[in-house]
Amino acid sequence: MNDKKRNLEKKINELLIFFPVVIILGVRQCGKTTLAKMLRPNWHYFDLERSRDFDFVTRDFDFYIKEYSHSVIIDEAQRYPVLFQELRSVIDRDRKHKNRFLLTGSSSLDLIKNVSESLAGRVGLVELGTFKANEKFALGLPDFYKIFTKDLNNTTIDFLKSLGPEISHDQLMQTFLKGGYPEPVLEKDNRFYDIWMENYLQTYIQRDIRTLFPRLDLVKYQRFVSMLSALSGTIINRSQVGRSLDISEKAIRDYLQIAEGSYIWRNTPSYEKSTSKSVVKMPKGNIRDSGLANFIQGITKRKQLLNYPNVGAAFEAFISEEIIKGIQATEIVNWNHYYFRTRNGAEIDMILEGPFGTLPIEIKFGSAIKQRQIQTLKNFVYKNNLPLGIVINNSDDVQLVADRIIQLPGTCI
């Protein structure tokens, strides 16, 4: 499909040093297979969606593993749930042997459960998204992510001031519009992009979801996905969505789980460590790829995007995903992302928390900052005695906009 480097390459190679099995998880067509083959070009490759390979692997696994006991890539591993139990006995016979199996999976609903039950302590997991902007334009991971490798209290404002744009504003907006599915965004013909996205949606609904959930009402689920694209970057009121689609709140909860488990949707929990009793606790979320969200909404041109009534929330969702993809490519573990909102409307778009500390981030589509727009961010920083807060927008310059609040252009992250 492409030979562009991915931010996760170093991380996956390191995990293979520590574990006998590494699994690359992610949405369909995000480049998992290509990445696996790039990292281990000489390994034996088996695709469980290809009937010949599936039959060979599953018909007599003991024979298969005698022939291929190491240096193996197994694609779409979720197609054979028993695989994880089988691999456990293989691995336990030689626990010191690392770097043996590289698996991919595009649905985490049962896959993660099977991995947890069978391969706990024996497997490294990584999540691959669609292209981050720097990957799309063949650039390295932006320097911004260095701040997460140490305590934020040791991160000086001067370091952030030294950051420059990694991509142009035009490249940022192009990625916001088209997203990062490798095959269509690398094809210069816009007609191919539209055709590919249309077929991708149909394949996702009619094949993947139908296979995983044969009793699911696909018409209602498709309507649900369309509504999710309009709600990307917003708080999800399940009962309200249910009424709009004439579906029960329980069904909406199940649909959200399906969308998240198939990696097209990301739920963002509320930050509940605040002492405020008026914190909104409903989940927030977004379609993980901005291009997919825009396409479902009928937005295929930049002018349409700029005139889109919910462009602010869509940009917030896009930048949030860019940040998450960036942190996932670092060595940071045990970190989480949240949003913060009170019933009176005070809101912070993103709060990151991990070994580096707590970092609140406000995301604005415009280029000018008004002090009232960042009042909640300032209050949060001061009240929690944090070293800094960040505003990400479409400005041209990195600058201090208030005490301990720094503005970063989206082109820096």
C-alpha positions as CSV (number, residue, x, y, z in Angstrom):
1,M,0.0,0.0,0.0
2,N,2.8,2.4,1.0
3,D,6.2,2.5,2.4
4,K,5.8,5.5,4.7
5,K,7.4,5.2,8.2
6,R,5.0,4.9,11.1
7,N,5.5,6.5,14.5
8,L,5.0,3.2,16.2
9,E,7.8,1.3,14.5
10,K,10.4,1.8,17.3
11,K,7.8,0.9,20.0
12,I,6.8,-2.3,18.3
13,N,10.4,-3.3,17.8
14,E,11.1,-2.7,21.5
15,L,8.1,-4.7,22.6
16,L,9.2,-7.7,20.4
17,I,12.5,-7.7,22.5
18,F,10.5,-8.0,25.7
19,F,7.6,-10.3,24.6
20,P,7.2,-13.5,22.5
21,V,4.0,-12.0,21.0
22,V,3.0,-8.5,20.0
23,I,-0.4,-7.6,18.7
24,I,-1.1,-4.5,16.5
25,L,-4.7,-3.4,17.0
26,G,-6.6,-0.9,15.0
27,V,-9.4,0.0,12.6
28,R,-9.7,-1.7,9.2
29,Q,-7.3,-0.4,6.5
30,C,-5.2,1.8,8.8
31,G,-2.0,0.0,7.7
32,K,-1.5,-2.8,10.2
33,T,-0.6,-5.4,7.7
34,T,1.8,-3.1,5.8
35,L,3.5,-2.1,9.0
36,A,3.9,-5.7,10.2
37,K,5.5,-6.7,6.9
38,M,7.8,-3.7,6.9
39,L,9.0,-4.5,10.4
40,R,9.5,-8.2,9.7
41,P,9.8,-8.6,5.9
42,N,11.3,-12.1,6.1
43,W,8.8,-13.6,8.5
44,H,6.2,-16.1,7.4
45,Y,2.9,-14.4,6.7
46,F,-0.6,-15.9,7.2
47,D,-3.9,-14.0,6.6
48,L,-6.8,-15.6,8.5
49,E,-9.3,-13.8,6.1
50,R,-7.8,-15.9,3.3
51,S,-9.6,-19.3,3.4
52,R,-6.4,-21.3,2.5
53,D,-4.4,-19.8,5.3
54,F,-7.3,-20.1,7.8
55,D,-7.7,-23.8,7.0
56,F,-4.0,-24.5,7.3
57,V,-3.7,-22.7,10.6
58,T,-6.8,-24.0,12.3
59,R,-7.2,-27.5,10.8
60,D,-4.3,-29.0,12.8
61,F,-2.7,-26.3,14.9
62,D,-0.1,-28.7,16.4
63,F,1.2,-29.5,13.0
64,Y,1.1,-25.9,12.0
65,I,3.2,-24.8,15.0
66,K,5.8,-27.5,14.4
67,E,6.3,-26.0,10.9
68,Y,6.1,-22.4,12.0
69,S,7.1,-22.0,15.7
70,H,8.6,-18.5,15.3
71,S,9.1,-15.6,13.0
72,V,5.4,-15.6,12.1
73,I,2.9,-12.8,11.2
74,I,-0.7,-13.7,11.6
75,D,-3.1,-11.2,10.2
76,E,-6.7,-10.6,11.4
77,A,-6.1,-12.9,14.5
78,Q,-9.6,-12.2,15.8
79,R,-11.0,-14.6,13.2
80,Y,-9.6,-17.5,15.2
81,P,-10.3,-16.8,18.9
82,V,-8.8,-20.1,20.0
83,L,-5.5,-19.0,18.6
84,F,-4.6,-17.1,21.8
85,Q,-5.2,-20.2,24.0
86,E,-3.1,-22.3,21.6
87,L,-0.3,-19.8,21.6
88,R,-0.2,-19.8,25.4
89,S,0.9,-23.4,25.6
90,V,3.4,-22.9,22.7
91,I,5.0,-19.9,24.5
92,D,5.0,-21.5,27.9
93,R,7.2,-24.3,26.6
94,D,9.9,-21.8,26.0
95,R,9.2,-18.6,27.9
96,K,12.6,-17.1,27.3
97,H,12.2,-17.1,23.6
98,K,11.0,-13.6,22.6
99,N,10.3,-12.0,19.2
100,R,8.3,-15.0,17.8
101,F,4.8,-13.8,16.7
102,L,3.5,-10.6,15.4
103,L,-0.4,-10.5,15.2
104,T,-2.9,-7.9,13.9
105,G,-6.5,-7.5,14.9
106,S,-9.2,-5.1,13.9
107,S,-11.8,-5.8,16.5
108,S,-11.2,-5.6,20.3
109,L,-14.6,-6.8,21.5
110,D,-13.6,-10.4,22.2
111,L,-10.0,-10.1,21.1
112,I,-8.9,-8.2,24.2
113,K,-10.9,-10.6,26.5
114,N,-9.2,-13.6,24.9
115,V,-5.8,-12.1,25.1
116,S,-6.3,-11.1,28.8
117,E,-7.5,-14.6,29.6
118,S,-4.8,-16.6,27.7
119,L,-1.8,-14.4,27.1
120,A,-1.5,-12.1,30.1
121,G,2.1,-11.3,30.8
122,R,3.2,-12.8,27.5
123,V,2.0,-10.2,25.0
124,G,2.6,-6.6,24.1
125,L,-0.3,-4.6,22.7
126,V,-0.1,-1.5,20.5
127,E,-2.9,0.5,18.9
128,L,-2.3,1.8,15.4
129,G,-4.5,4.6,14.1
130,T,-4.8,6.1,10.7
131,F,-2.0,8.3,9.6
132,K,-1.0,11.1,11.9
133,A,-0.2,14.3,10.0
134,N,3.5,13.9,10.3
135,E,3.4,10.3,8.9
136,K,1.3,11.4,6.0
137,F,3.9,14.0,4.9
138,A,6.9,11.6,5.8
139,L,8.1,13.6,8.8
140,G,9.3,12.6,12.2
141,L,7.2,12.7,15.4
142,P,7.0,16.4,16.4
143,D,9.3,17.6,19.3
144,F,6.1,18.6,21.2
145,Y,5.8,15.0,22.5
146,K,9.2,15.2,24.3
147,I,7.3,17.0,27.2
148,F,5.6,13.7,28.1
149,T,8.9,11.9,28.7
150,K,9.6,13.8,31.9
151,D,7.8,15.6,34.7
152,L,5.9,18.6,33.5
153,N,7.2,20.5,36.5
154,N,10.6,20.3,34.7
155,T,9.1,21.5,31.4
156,T,9.9,25.1,31.0
157,I,7.8,27.5,29.0
158,D,11.0,28.3,27.2
159,F,11.1,24.8,25.7
160,L,7.6,25.2,24.4
161,K,8.4,28.6,23.0
162,S,11.2,27.0,21.0
163,L,8.8,24.8,19.1
164,G,8.2,25.5,15.5
165,P,5.7,24.3,13.0
166,E,6.2,20.7,11.8
167,I,3.8,21.1,8.9
168,S,2.2,23.9,7.0
169,H,-1.3,25.3,7.8
170,D,-2.4,23.9,4.5
171,Q,-1.1,20.5,5.3
172,L,-2.9,20.6,8.7
173,M,-6.2,21.6,7.1
174,Q,-5.8,19.0,4.4
175,T,-5.3,16.3,7.0
176,F,-8.3,17.6,9.0
177,L,-10.5,17.4,5.9
178,K,-9.3,14.0,4.4
179,G,-8.2,12.2,7.5
180,G,-5.5,9.5,7.5
181,Y,-6.6,6.3,5.9
182,P,-3.4,5.5,4.0
183,E,-4.8,4.2,0.7
184,P,-7.2,7.0,-0.3
185,V,-5.2,9.9,1.1
186,L,-2.0,8.8,-0.8
187,E,-4.0,8.6,-4.0
188,K,-4.1,12.0,-5.7
189,D,-7.3,11.4,-7.6
190,N,-10.2,12.9,-5.5
191,R,-12.7,10.6,-7.3
192,F,-10.8,7.6,-5.9
193,Y,-11.0,9.0,-2.4
194,D,-14.8,9.4,-2.6
195,I,-15.3,5.9,-4.1
196,W,-12.9,4.3,-1.6
197,M,-14.6,5.9,1.4
198,E,-18.1,5.0,0.2
199,N,-17.0,1.3,-0.2
200,Y,-15.2,1.3,3.1
201,L,-18.4,2.4,4.9
202,Q,-20.4,-0.3,3.2
203,T,-17.8,-3.0,3.9
204,Y,-17.6,-2.0,7.5
205,I,-21.4,-2.2,8.0
206,Q,-22.3,-5.0,5.7
207,R,-19.3,-7.3,6.2
208,D,-17.5,-6.6,9.4
209,I,-20.4,-5.7,11.7
210,R,-22.7,-8.3,10.0
211,T,-20.1,-11.0,10.7
212,L,-19.4,-10.0,14.3
213,F,-23.1,-9.3,15.2
214,P,-25.3,-11.3,12.8
215,R,-28.5,-10.4,14.7
216,L,-27.8,-6.7,14.8
217,D,-30.2,-4.4,13.0
218,L,-27.8,-3.0,10.4
219,V,-30.1,-0.3,9.2
220,K,-30.4,1.2,12.6
221,Y,-26.7,0.8,13.3
222,Q,-25.8,2.6,10.1
223,R,-28.1,5.5,11.1
224,F,-26.4,5.5,14.5
225,V,-23.0,5.8,12.9
226,S,-24.2,8.7,10.8
227,M,-25.4,10.5,13.9
228,L,-22.1,9.8,15.6
229,S,-20.3,11.6,12.9
230,A,-22.4,14.7,13.6
231,L,-21.7,14.4,17.3
232,S,-17.9,13.9,17.0
233,G,-16.2,16.0,19.6
234,T,-19.3,16.4,21.8
235,I,-20.8,15.0,24.9
236,I,-23.0,12.0,24.2
237,N,-26.5,12.0,25.8
238,R,-27.5,8.4,25.2
239,S,-31.2,8.9,26.0
240,Q,-31.4,11.8,23.6
241,V,-29.6,9.9,20.8
242,G,-32.0,7.0,21.5
243,R,-35.1,9.2,21.1
244,S,-33.7,10.7,17.9
245,L,-33.2,7.2,16.4
246,D,-36.2,5.6,18.1
247,I,-33.8,3.1,19.8
248,S,-33.6,2.2,23.5
249,E,-30.9,3.7,25.6
250,K,-29.5,0.2,26.2
251,A,-29.2,-0.3,22.5
252,I,-27.3,3.0,22.2
253,R,-25.0,1.9,24.9
254,D,-24.4,-1.4,23.0
255,Y,-23.9,0.4,19.7
256,L,-21.3,2.7,21.3
257,Q,-19.5,-0.3,22.6
258,I,-19.5,-1.9,19.1
259,A,-18.3,1.4,17.5
260,E,-15.5,1.7,20.0
261,G,-14.6,-2.0,19.8
262,S,-14.2,-1.8,16.0
263,Y,-12.0,1.3,16.4
264,I,-14.0,3.8,14.5
265,W,-15.1,5.6,17.7
266,R,-13.3,6.7,20.9
267,N,-15.0,7.4,24.2
268,T,-13.5,10.0,26.4
269,P,-14.4,9.8,30.1
270,S,-15.2,12.7,32.3
271,Y,-12.5,14.0,34.7
272,E,-14.0,13.2,38.0
273,K,-11.1,14.1,40.3
274,S,-12.3,17.6,40.5
275,T,-13.7,18.8,43.8
276,S,-16.6,20.4,42.0
277,K,-19.9,18.7,42.6
278,S,-21.4,20.0,39.3
279,V,-19.1,18.0,37.0
280,V,-20.9,16.4,34.0
281,K,-20.2,12.7,34.0
282,M,-21.6,11.7,30.6
283,P,-19.0,10.3,28.2
284,K,-17.7,12.5,25.4
285,G,-16.4,11.0,22.2
286,N,-15.3,11.3,18.6
287,I,-15.0,9.4,15.3
288,R,-11.3,8.5,15.3
289,D,-10.6,9.6,11.8
290,S,-11.7,13.1,10.8
291,G,-11.8,12.2,7.1
292,L,-14.4,9.5,7.8
293,A,-16.5,11.8,10.0
294,N,-16.4,14.5,7.3
295,F,-17.3,12.1,4.5
296,I,-20.3,10.7,6.4
297,Q,-21.5,14.3,6.8
298,G,-21.1,15.0,3.1
299,I,-18.1,17.2,3.6
300,T,-15.5,16.5,0.9
301,K,-14.2,20.0,0.1
302,R,-12.3,22.5,2.3
303,K,-14.9,25.3,1.8
304,Q,-17.7,22.9,3.0
305,L,-15.6,22.1,6.1
306,L,-15.0,25.8,6.9
307,N,-18.7,26.5,6.7
308,Y,-19.7,23.4,8.7
309,P,-21.8,24.5,11.7
310,N,-19.9,22.1,14.0
311,V,-16.4,22.7,12.7
312,G,-15.2,23.7,16.1
313,A,-16.1,20.4,17.7
314,A,-14.8,18.5,14.6
315,F,-11.5,20.3,14.9
316,E,-11.3,19.5,18.6
317,A,-11.9,15.8,17.8
318,F,-9.2,15.9,15.1
319,I,-6.6,17.6,17.3
320,S,-7.4,15.3,20.2
321,E,-6.8,12.2,18.0
322,E,-3.5,13.7,16.8
323,I,-2.3,14.1,20.4
324,I,-3.4,10.6,21.4
325,K,-1.6,9.1,18.4
326,G,1.5,11.1,19.2
327,I,1.6,10.0,22.9
328,Q,0.9,6.4,21.9
329,A,4.1,6.5,19.8
330,T,6.2,7.4,22.9
331,E,7.5,5.1,25.6
332,I,4.9,6.5,28.1
333,V,2.7,4.0,29.9
334,N,-0.1,4.2,32.4
335,W,-1.5,7.5,31.0
336,N,-5.1,8.5,30.4
337,H,-7.1,11.3,28.7
338,Y,-10.3,13.0,29.9
339,Y,-12.5,16.0,29.4
340,F,-13.8,18.3,32.0
341,R,-17.2,20.1,32.1
342,T,-19.5,21.5,34.7
343,R,-23.2,21.9,34.5
344,N,-22.8,25.7,34.2
345,G,-20.8,25.2,31.0
346,A,-17.2,25.6,32.3
347,E,-15.2,23.2,30.1
348,I,-11.7,22.0,29.3
349,D,-11.5,20.0,26.1
350,M,-8.7,17.6,27.1
351,I,-6.9,16.7,30.3
352,L,-3.9,14.3,30.0
353,E,-2.7,12.5,33.1
354,G,0.2,10.2,33.6
355,P,3.7,9.8,34.9
356,F,4.4,13.3,33.5
357,G,1.7,14.9,35.7
358,T,-1.5,16.6,34.7
359,L,-1.8,18.7,31.5
360,P,-5.1,20.5,30.6
361,I,-5.5,21.5,26.9
362,E,-8.0,23.8,25.3
363,I,-8.6,23.4,21.5
364,K,-9.9,26.3,19.4
365,F,-10.5,26.3,15.7
366,G,-9.8,30.1,15.3
367,S,-6.5,31.9,15.5
368,A,-7.2,34.6,18.1
369,I,-7.6,34.0,21.8
370,K,-9.9,36.0,24.0
371,Q,-9.2,35.8,27.7
372,R,-12.8,34.8,28.5
373,Q,-12.3,31.7,26.3
374,I,-9.5,30.4,28.5
375,Q,-10.9,31.4,31.9
376,T,-11.8,27.8,32.9
377,L,-8.3,26.6,31.8
378,K,-6.6,29.3,33.9
379,N,-8.8,28.5,36.9
380,F,-8.0,24.8,36.6
381,V,-4.3,25.4,36.3
382,Y,-4.2,27.8,39.4
383,K,-6.6,25.7,41.5
384,N,-4.6,22.5,40.9
385,N,-1.3,24.3,41.1
386,L,-0.2,23.0,37.7
387,P,2.9,24.2,35.9
388,L,1.1,25.0,32.7
389,G,-1.9,24.7,30.5
390,I,-2.0,24.7,26.7
391,V,-4.2,26.3,24.1
392,I,-4.0,24.7,20.6
393,N,-5.5,26.6,17.7
394,N,-4.8,27.9,14.2
395,S,-2.5,30.7,15.1
396,D,0.9,31.2,13.5
397,D,3.0,31.8,16.7
398,V,3.8,30.1,19.9
399,Q,3.2,32.6,22.7
400,L,2.4,33.0,26.3
401,V,-1.3,34.2,26.4
402,A,-1.6,34.3,30.2
403,D,0.4,33.3,33.3
404,R,1.3,29.6,32.8
405,I,-0.9,29.3,29.7
406,I,0.8,28.9,26.4
407,Q,-0.6,29.0,22.9
408,L,0.6,26.4,20.3
409,P,-0.4,26.3,16.7
410,G,-1.9,23.0,15.6
411,T,0.9,22.8,13.1
412,C,3.3,22.1,16.1
413,I,1.6,18.9,17.2
